[in-house]
Amino acid sequence: MSTSKCDDQVTLDHWYAIAPIAEIEGAGIQQTTLLEQPIAYARNSARDVVVWTHEGVPGDVPDRNCLPVRERYGYVWTTLGAPEHDVFPIPEYAEADRRNIHAATFGVNVSAPRVIENFLDMGHFPFVHTDILGAEPHTEVKEYFVEVSEDPDEIVASNCKFWQPMAAAASTGGADVDYIYRVPHPYCSVLYKSSPLDESRKDVIAIFVQPLSQEQVRAHMLLSLLDDTNNDTDIRLFQQTIFGQDKPILENQYPKRLPLDPRAETPIRADKSAIAYRRWLSEKGITYGVIPSAA
């Protein structure tokens, strides 16, 4: 049974990415935190990834009473609860011609839902990511569609279009970019955006947020790109630049936890995804990292 300080069972019963698989090789026992619970992870003598809870010094790699583990999309995933489903699918990751890259893991002093809501927001592109993901006077967020489905249980925002000076490391100039956003997990989102190399397919950018506490996270960034030009270092640098611009904005959010009451923060049309996301969290009964609606 979990000893996590988190008492939100809905949040406990999900999978969480905790580390890139590549960073485990030869590193011995490593430590992190998930939902205020200290955990450790390492490869055992059979070369399997093992994750376990601990207090104080983690000791030797155990051979029993370990947490469930999945290896998906280049990351180790674990849970402190009992998820009903496996880690959500990202089928594009398995396509042979894609570049699958761990861009970075960012520590951010804010709640996990605030990170996801920011990821869904196109309206800040011209003002926060100026001359990269947006630029004045191209500030309009055009009408788009948001669907909340039960099977699969996720939010999808489609027909999202935004003019961008440099949408990706492989871009050669400004262009109207098509976006599709998926939220298949309360603290994860997957973005599909126009590929500058193949207009019939899309690049994939995913953010997997690991809540350390209610107001502190690690955000793991996965890129699954159609890019045969740039090296991994340049691709990572581009994405790290984007998140580096977001980080101070996120850390200056007040309150750090996401209010779920629809009256708490004034919505505008560009916030259609945010409104759906807050309602979705509220209907799930999520209480971790949020300020629940009084209703």
Buried (B, 14 or more C-beta within 10 A) or exposed (E): EBEBEBEBEBBBBBBBBBBBBEEBEEEEBBEBBBBBBBBBBBBEEEEEBBBBBBEEEBEEBBEEEBBEBBEBBBBBBBBBBEBEEEBBEBEBBEEEEBBBBBBBBBEBBBBBBBBBBBBBBBBBBBEBBEEBBBBEEBBBBEEBEBEBEEEEBBBBBBEBBBBBBBBBBBBEEBBEBBBBBBBBBBBBBBBBBBBBBEEEBBBBBBBBBBBBBBBBBBBBBBBBBBBEEBEEEEBBBBBBEBBEBBBEBBEEBEBBBBBBBBEBEEEEEBBBBBBBBBBBBBEEEBBBBBBBBEE
